Amino acid sequence: MNRFHCCATCQHYAVNKVAGRSISKCARLGFDTNPKYQFDCWNPKPNVKKLMEKEKGFSPE
């Protein structure tokens, strides 16, 4: 498994403040999530892709 694969490193991960508390959501699906969760629809942020390519020449695509 890829150590970078988690919701917090996905392009669709968003944090919104509601009533004074932070809510983690998937902006694409609209579901509440957790930074450590992992789903098959993961699409890494550009900076994460660069780190993955740099480490062992791995490419997510």
C-alpha positions in Angstrom: 0.0 0.0 0.0 1.1 3.5 -0.7 2.1 5.4 2.4 0.8 8.7 0.9 -2.7 7.3 0.2 -5.1 9.0 2.6 -8.0 11.5 2.3 -5.8 14.4 3.6 -3.5 14.1 0.6 -6.4 14.0 -2.0 -7.3 16.9 -4.2 -10.9 16.7 -3.0 -10.2 16.9 0.7 -11.6 20.0 2.3 -12.0 21.4 5.8 -14.9 23.7 6.7 -15.5 25.5 9.9 -19.2 25.1 11.0 -20.4 26.5 14.3 -16.9 26.8 15.6 -15.7 23.3 14.8 -13.8 21.9 11.8 -15.5 19.4 9.6 -13.5 17.3 7.1 -15.3 16.6 3.9 -14.8 15.1 0.4 -15.6 18.1 -1.8 -16.3 15.8 -4.7 -18.7 13.3 -3.0 -19.9 15.6 -0.2 -19.4 13.1 2.6 -17.8 13.7 5.9 -14.4 12.0 6.1 -11.3 11.7 8.3 -7.7 12.7 7.2 -6.6 9.1 7.7 -9.4 7.4 5.8 -8.5 5.7 2.4 -10.8 5.2 -0.6 -10.3 3.9 -4.1 -11.3 7.3 -5.6 -8.2 8.9 -4.2 -6.7 11.6 -6.5 -3.4 12.9 -5.0 -2.6 16.6 -4.8 0.2 17.8 -7.2 2.7 18.2 -4.4 2.0 14.6 -3.2 2.4 13.3 -6.8 5.9 14.9 -6.9 6.9 13.4 -3.6 5.7 10.0 -4.8 7.6 10.3 -8.0 10.7 11.4 -6.2 10.5 8.5 -3.8 11.5 5.2 -5.6 10.3 6.6 -9.0 6.7 5.8 -8.2 4.0 7.2 -10.4 0.3 7.0 -9.2 -1.1 6.8 -12.7 
